[in-house]
Amino acid sequence: MCAGWTNNASESFNHILKQRVQWHVCHMELIGQCRQLTNAQAMEADRELIGHGDLVLHKDHARFRTIAEHWRSMSDRQRQRLQDDCFKL
């Protein structure tokens, strides 16, 4: 189990999935929906790294914050390394 994850985290994720299908019973492609949600979470995390998101990096991770101009100049590999360093469990 991931550090810091509780039953509430999985219940929250379940609630988000239900909202995406507007609480209707339907035949949904679960893997695709989960992929879209995790991609959205990753994009939100990227926004936090440059200080443009709705959330705030924890003080223990604040050293990873960068400015948008620097983020845009980084290669994909550099961005991935920054993300890995900041968000590793």
N, C-alpha and C positions, 0 to 999 in steps of 0.2 A: 504494500500500500504506500502511496506517496506521502511524504512527510507533510503534516498540516491538513490533510484531507480528512474530512469526517463524513458521516452519513448525510449531514446537511448539504455538503458540496454536491453529492450525487443527486439528492432531492432537488437542489437548485437547478442542476443541469437538466433533469427530467422535466421540470417546470418550463424551462426555456424551450426544450424540444416541443412540448405541448403547445406553447404559444406560437411557435413557427407554423404549426399546422392548424392554428386557430381552434384548438381543443376538439377538432372533429376526428372521428375514427376514420382513418384512411390508410391506404396502402402506400406507405412512404418508404423511400429508400433510405434506411437508417444510416448507413455508412456515409452516404452523400450529405445528409443533414448534419451528422457529427463533424464531417470534414469542413463544411461551411462554417459551423460554429467555432471550431478550433482555429480556422483561418482568421475569423473575425477577432477572436481573442488575441491571436498573434499580432494582428494589425494594431489592436488597441495597446498591446504591450510596446510595440514599436513607437507609437505616439507618446507613451509615457517616457520613453528613453529621451525624447527631444522636448518633453514638457508641454505637449499639445493635447494630451488626453484628458478625460474626465477624472482620472484617478491620479494618485501621487505615488511615486516610488517610495518604498519604505526607507527609512534613514540609513539602514545597513546597505542599501543598494544605490544610494544617491550618487556615489562616486562614478557610477556608470552613465549618468546623464550626460548628454551631449547637446549641441545646438543643431538646429535643422540644417543649417548651411554645411556643417561638417558631415552630418548624416548623408546628405545628398552627394557629397564628394567621395564617400566611402564605396569601396567595391562590395559586391555581394558577399564575398568571403570575409571581409572586414566586419561587415554588419553582422554576419552569422556568428563570428567570434565574440563580438560584443554581446549579442543576445545570449549566447551560450554561457558566457562568464556571468552575466547578470542573473539569468533565470534558472541556472542549474540548481537542482535540489540537493 
